[in-house]
């Protein structure tokens, strides 16, 4: 059966409805004929174009320049142009990217140009994306180059820092699990110059008693049981020197928990360890000497005080009484300082201040101590306030010592002539004892170190000046009772030291 062919449009209809824009122009660009397709694209009728406008008048300024400098000369010389892109203006002012193909015809009556036009919107979009992609690629190349340069510089800085700090790199071979050391690490093994160090060589140099500890530390880090690895051990060098090494490292794992990299550093801490041990020995020796001297001075001072008492019972004169008073006062103050030094030595060198717990009535004990302190500070008023029951289990002598130190501190730093308030209270779960005074508040920056030894002293030549152990001993007594001492201080509320301990019995 033969195929039935459709009826074709005539040439004029085909020209008008062709899916591309078709134009015929003079060699100067005057539009002589145009199809409906092009007219629709530019929003104009053929009557507005034919014989009235030149093709280049529909171009943007850049297109007009190109038409003048390239389009016309090329058609004149070659007779044709292919796929030249122009921005063509719509009647409403917007532009449409179009691709133009032109051929020059020479007839008996003269020359003219036949032009086929296609809208290049998709191609233009593709070209813009292509240009943008190329720009992004160029930017990525620049960033990569910059990153490589920065990495090289950072590595150089790291190497320099490691050399200055005498630090040495090592890593774990992920495939074999063995450690690799940089050649400079040979110096830790006592070699004079860098050389290759194997995992076995380094491991055999670790002191035997430290090997298991070091291996367990690394195994935990590789098993992700720790965030990182750090271990201190002794390393026996080929030069006969045993060095103290601090080794640290960090493993990096993928999302499935597989080790992908492990990097570490080694540092020689031999000299720092030696200096630290020497400093500890000196401090311990000094504290022991304080204790020994304080203990040996206590007996002759006791003899002096006993002698002054005996002398005071004999025949006295005003001058003799005054001298004996000075001797007694000085000896009593010296004895108090020695007692503080002995307590300090016991707290720092020994097992802490000893306490002998027993049941007693807190309020009665505090009232008695307040009466004694009132005699010691006759120019000041001391008030005792109490709350709750009275029975506690503690060391009454140490409580008296603690209260005496806190009241003495309040007298030294409180408002001259101001009242010092002592409060004793027994709650359901705790025993509280506080000493309050008015005056200049303690600066916040000093509160954190207030209970450290020899931190806060009385300025000038005050007779209350001491070696600065009072509050340290207060803290030690509180700790020996399983309690604590806190302080609050402000202009509005004054200063209060609060001793609290868990209630027993």
C-alpha positions in Angstrom: 0.0 0.0 0.0 1.5 3.3 -1.0 2.1 6.1 1.6 -0.4 9.0 1.4 1.6 12.2 1.3 0.3 15.4 2.9 -0.4 18.5 1.0 2.5 20.9 1.4 2.0 24.6 2.0 3.0 27.0 -0.7 6.3 28.8 -0.5 4.9 32.0 0.9 3.1 30.1 3.7 6.2 28.1 4.4 8.2 31.3 4.7 5.8 32.9 7.1 5.4 29.9 9.4 8.9 28.5 9.3 10.1 27.7 12.9 13.1 30.0 12.5 13.1 33.7 11.9 13.7 34.5 8.2 14.7 37.9 6.9 15.9 39.5 3.7 17.9 42.7 4.0 19.8 45.0 1.8 23.6 45.0 2.1 23.3 47.9 4.5 20.8 46.0 6.8 17.5 47.5 5.7 14.8 44.9 6.3 13.2 44.1 2.9 11.2 41.0 4.0 10.5 39.3 7.3 8.4 36.3 8.4 5.8 36.1 11.0 7.9 34.0 13.3 10.5 36.7 13.8 7.8 39.4 14.2 6.2 37.4 17.0 9.6 37.0 18.7 10.3 40.8 18.7 6.7 41.8 19.3 6.4 43.9 16.1 4.5 43.6 12.8 6.1 43.4 9.4 4.6 46.8 8.6 6.8 48.2 11.5 9.9 46.6 10.2 9.9 46.2 6.4 11.4 49.3 4.7 11.5 51.2 8.1 14.2 49.5 10.2 17.6 48.2 9.7 18.4 44.9 11.3 21.3 46.4 13.4 18.8 48.8 14.9 17.3 45.9 16.8 20.6 45.0 18.4 22.1 46.3 21.6 24.9 48.8 21.4 27.5 46.1 21.6 25.8 44.2 18.8 25.7 47.3 16.6 29.4 47.8 17.0 30.0 44.2 16.1 27.7 44.5 13.1 29.7 47.5 11.9 33.2 46.1 12.6 32.8 42.4 11.8 29.4 41.5 10.3 29.5 43.8 7.2 33.3 43.3 6.4 33.0 39.5 6.7 29.9 39.3 4.5 31.7 41.6 2.0 34.8 39.4 2.0 33.4 35.8 2.6 29.8 36.1 1.5 28.5 34.3 4.6 28.4 34.2 8.4 27.5 31.3 10.7 26.1 31.2 14.3 26.8 34.7 15.3 25.0 35.5 18.6 23.3 38.9 19.2 21.1 40.3 21.9 18.0 41.4 20.0 15.7 43.9 21.6 12.0 43.2 22.0 9.5 46.0 21.5 9.0 46.2 25.3 12.7 46.8 25.8 13.8 43.4 27.0 16.5 41.5 25.1 16.4 38.1 23.6 19.6 36.1 22.8 19.5 34.9 19.1 21.8 33.0 16.8 22.1 34.5 13.2 23.3 32.8 10.0 23.6 35.0 6.9 24.5 34.6 3.3 24.9 37.3 0.6 23.1 36.8 -2.7 24.2 38.6 -5.9 21.4 39.1 -8.4 21.0 41.0 -11.7 19.4 43.9 -9.9 21.9 44.0 -7.0 23.0 42.2 -3.8 21.0 41.3 -0.7 21.4 39.3 2.4 19.3 36.3 3.5 19.3 35.7 7.3 18.1 32.8 9.3 17.6 33.4 13.1 17.0 31.1 16.0 16.3 32.0 19.7 19.3 30.9 21.8 17.8 31.2 25.3 18.7 27.6 26.2 22.1 27.8 24.7 22.7 31.1 26.4 21.7 29.6 29.7 24.0 26.7 29.0 26.8 29.0 28.2 26.3 31.0 31.4 26.3 27.8 33.5 29.4 26.7 31.6 31.1 30.0 32.3 30.0 29.9 36.0 31.2 26.3 36.3 34.5 27.2 34.8 34.8 30.2 37.2 34.0 27.9 40.2 36.5 25.4 38.9 39.1 28.2 38.6 38.3 29.3 42.2 38.6 25.8 43.5 42.0 25.4 41.8 43.1 28.7 43.4 41.8 27.6 46.8 43.5 24.2 46.4 46.7 25.9 45.4 46.4 28.3 48.4 45.6 25.4 50.7 48.6 23.5 49.5 50.9 26.5 50.0 49.4 27.0 53.5 49.8 23.4 54.3 53.5 23.5 53.2 54.0 26.6 55.3 52.3 25.0 58.3 54.3 21.9 58.0 57.5 24.0 57.9 56.4 25.9 61.0 55.5 22.7 62.8 58.9 21.2 62.0 60.6 24.4 63.3 58.4 24.4 66.5 59.2 20.7 67.1 62.9 21.3 66.7 62.9 24.3 69.1 60.8 22.4 71.6 62.9 19.2 71.3 59.8 17.3 70.3 59.8 14.2 68.0 57.1 12.7 65.8 55.9 9.2 65.6 52.9 7.4 64.0 51.2 4.1 63.8 51.3 2.2 60.5 47.6 1.4 60.1 48.3 -1.7 57.9 50.8 -3.4 60.3 50.1 -1.8 63.6 53.8 -1.0 64.1 55.1 2.4 65.2 57.3 4.5 63.0 59.6 7.1 64.4 61.3 10.1 62.7 65.1 9.8 62.5 65.6 12.6 65.0 64.0 10.5 67.8 67.3 8.6 67.8 68.6 11.3 70.1 66.2 10.1 72.8 68.0 6.7 72.7 71.3 8.3 73.2 72.6 8.5 69.7 74.6 11.6 68.6 73.0 12.0 65.2 69.6 11.2 63.6 69.2 7.6 62.4 66.5 5.1 61.5 64.7 3.7 64.6 62.6 0.6 64.4 59.6 -0.2 66.5 61.4 -3.2 68.1 64.5 -1.1 68.8 62.5 1.6 70.6 60.2 -0.8 72.5 63.3 -2.7 73.9 64.7 0.6 75.2 61.7 1.3 77.4 62.4 0.3 81.0 61.0 -3.2 81.7 58.7 -2.0 84.6 57.1 0.6 82.2 56.6 -1.5 79.1 53.3 -3.1 80.1 51.8 0.2 81.2 52.8 1.9 77.9 51.5 -0.9 75.8 48.1 -0.9 77.6 47.8 2.9 77.2 48.3 2.7 73.5 46.0 -0.3 73.1 43.2 1.6 74.8 43.7 4.6 72.5 43.7 2.4 69.4 40.5 0.7 70.6 38.8 4.1 70.9 38.3 3.6 74.6 40.1 6.9 75.2 40.0 10.2 73.4 43.8 10.3 73.2 46.9 8.6 74.4 49.5 9.9 76.9 52.0 8.0 78.9 55.1 8.8 80.8 57.9 6.2 81.0 61.6 5.7 81.3 63.8 5.1 78.3 67.3 3.5 78.6 69.7 5.1 76.1 72.7 3.4 74.5 74.8 6.2 76.2 73.9 4.8 79.6 71.5 7.6 80.4 67.9 6.9 81.5 65.5 9.5 80.3 62.0 10.3 81.3 59.8 10.5 78.2 56.3 11.8 77.9 54.6 10.2 74.8 51.2 11.5 73.6 49.1 10.9 70.5 45.7 11.0 68.9 44.0 8.4 66.7 41.6 9.3 63.9 38.8 6.9 63.0 36.2 6.7 60.2 32.5 6.5 60.8 32.7 2.7 61.2 35.3 3.0 63.9 38.3 1.9 61.7 41.6 3.6 62.5 42.7 5.7 59.6 45.6 7.6 61.2 47.5 7.9 64.5 50.0 10.6 65.1 52.0 11.2 68.3 54.9 13.3 69.7 57.7 12.4 72.2 59.3 14.9 74.6 62.2 14.5 76.9 61.1 15.5 80.4 64.2 14.3 82.2 65.5 17.6 83.4 62.0 18.9 84.3 61.4 15.7 86.4 64.7 16.1 88.2 64.0 19.7 89.0 60.5 18.9 90.2 61.8 16.2 92.5 64.5 18.5 93.9 61.9 21.2 94.5 59.7 18.7 96.3 62.6 17.5 98.4 63.6 21.0 99.3 60.0 21.9 100.3 59.6 18.7 102.3 62.9 19.3 104.1 61.9 22.9 104.8 58.6 21.9 106.3 60.2 19.1 108.3 62.7 21.6 109.7 59.9 24.0 110.7 58.3 21.2 112.6 61.6 20.1 114.3 62.6 23.6 115.3 59.0 24.5 116.5 58.9 21.3 118.5 62.4 21.9 120.1 61.5 25.6 120.9 58.3 24.6 122.7 60.0 23.2 125.8 62.3 26.2 126.6 59.3 28.6 126.0 57.3 26.6 128.5 60.1 26.9 130.9 60.2 30.7 130.4 56.5 31.1 131.0 56.7 28.9 134.2 59.6 31.1 135.4 57.7 34.3 134.9 54.8 32.9 136.9 57.2 32.0 139.8 58.8 35.4 139.7 55.5 37.1 139.7 54.7 35.5 143.1 57.8 36.9 144.8 58.6 40.4 145.8 57.7 42.8 142.9 58.3 46.4 142.0 56.4 48.4 139.3 59.4 48.1 137.0 59.7 44.3 137.6 56.0 43.8 136.9 56.2 45.7 133.7 59.3 43.7 132.5 57.6 40.4 133.5 54.5 41.5 131.6 56.5 42.1 128.5 58.3 38.8 128.8 55.1 36.9 129.4 53.3 38.5 126.5 56.2 37.9 124.2 56.6 34.3 125.3 52.8 33.6 125.0 52.8 35.1 121.4 55.9 33.0 120.5 54.2 29.9 122.0 51.1 30.6 119.9 53.1 30.9 116.7 55.0 27.7 117.5 51.7 25.8 118.0 50.5 27.2 114.6 53.7 26.1 112.9 53.4 22.6 114.4 49.8 22.3 113.2 50.9 23.6 109.8 53.7 21.0 109.6 51.3 18.2 110.7 48.8 19.2 108.0 51.3 19.5 105.2 53.9 16.8 106.0 52.0 14.4 108.2 48.5 12.8 107.9 46.7 16.0 108.6 45.6 17.7 111.8 44.6 15.1 114.4 41.2 15.4 116.1 39.8 13.6 119.2 36.1 13.4 118.8 33.8 13.2 121.8 30.3 14.3 122.7 29.9 17.8 124.2 27.5 20.7 124.3 28.4 23.0 121.5 26.6 26.1 122.8 28.2 25.8 126.3 31.6 25.3 124.8 31.3 28.3 122.5 30.0 30.5 125.3 33.0 29.7 127.4 35.4 30.4 124.5 33.7 33.7 123.8 34.1 34.8 127.5 37.9 34.0 127.3 38.2 35.9 124.0 36.3 38.9 125.5 39.0 39.1 128.1 41.7 39.0 125.4 40.0 41.8 123.4 38.6 44.1 126.1 38.1 47.0 123.8 35.8 45.1 121.5 32.3 43.6 121.9 31.7 39.9 121.1 28.2 38.7 120.9 27.2 35.0 121.0 23.9 33.8 119.3 22.7 30.2 119.5 20.0 28.1 117.8 19.0 24.5 118.0 20.0 21.8 120.4 23.5 21.6 121.9 24.9 18.1 121.7 27.5 17.4 119.0 30.4 14.9 118.5 33.6 16.7 117.6 37.0 17.8 119.1 36.2 20.6 121.5 39.8 21.8 121.7 40.1 22.0 117.9 36.7 23.8 117.8 38.1 26.3 120.3 41.3 26.7 118.3 39.2 27.3 115.1 36.9 29.8 116.8 39.9 31.6 118.3 41.6 32.0 114.9 38.4 33.2 113.2 37.7 35.8 116.0 41.3 36.9 115.9 40.9 37.4 112.2 37.7 39.4 112.7 39.4 41.6 115.3 42.3 42.3 113.0 40.3 43.1 109.8 36.9 44.3 111.1 35.8 47.8 111.8 37.8 49.2 114.8 35.4 49.2 117.8 32.8 47.2 115.8 30.9 44.2 117.2 31.9 40.6 116.3 29.1 38.2 116.3 29.6 34.4 116.9 26.7 32.2 115.9 26.4 28.5 116.8 23.6 26.4 115.4 22.7 22.8 115.1 20.4 21.7 112.3 19.0 18.3 111.4 21.9 17.3 109.3 24.7 19.8 110.1 26.5 21.8 112.8 27.2 25.4 111.9 29.5 27.9 113.5 30.0 31.4 112.0 32.0 34.5 112.9 30.7 37.8 111.5 32.3 41.3 111.5 31.7 44.6 109.6 34.3 46.5 107.7 36.0 46.6 104.3 35.0 43.5 102.3 37.5 41.0 101.1 38.3 41.5 97.3 36.8 38.7 95.2 40.2 38.0 93.6 41.6 37.1 97.1 38.8 34.9 98.3 40.0 31.9 96.2 43.4 31.9 97.9 42.3 33.1 101.3 42.8 29.7 103.1 46.3 29.1 101.6 49.2 29.5 104.1 50.9 32.9 104.4 48.5 34.7 102.1 46.9 37.4 104.1 48.7 39.4 106.8 48.0 42.4 108.9 49.7 45.5 107.4 52.1 47.6 109.4 53.3 46.8 112.9 50.0 45.6 114.3 50.4 43.3 117.3 47.9 40.9 115.6 50.4 40.2 112.8 51.3 36.5 112.5 52.9 34.1 110.0 49.6 33.9 108.2 48.7 30.3 109.1 45.4 31.0 111.0 42.9 30.5 108.2 44.9 27.6 106.7 44.7 25.8 110.1 41.0 26.6 110.2 40.5 24.9 106.9 42.6 21.9 108.1 40.6 21.6 111.2 37.4 21.7 109.2 38.7 19.1 106.8 39.7 16.8 109.7 36.1 16.9 110.9 34.8 16.1 107.4 33.4 19.7 107.1 34.3 22.9 105.3 34.8 26.6 105.7 33.2 29.2 103.4 33.3 33.0 103.4 30.9 35.7 102.2 32.0 39.4 102.1 30.3 42.6 100.9 29.9 46.2 101.9 26.2 45.7 102.8 26.3 42.4 104.7 29.9 42.5 106.1 32.2 39.5 106.3 31.2 36.1 107.6 33.3 32.9 107.9 31.0 29.8 108.2 32.3 26.5 109.5 29.9 23.5 108.8 30.3 19.8 109.5 28.0 16.8 109.3 26.1 16.2 112.5 27.0 12.9 114.3 25.4 11.3 117.4 
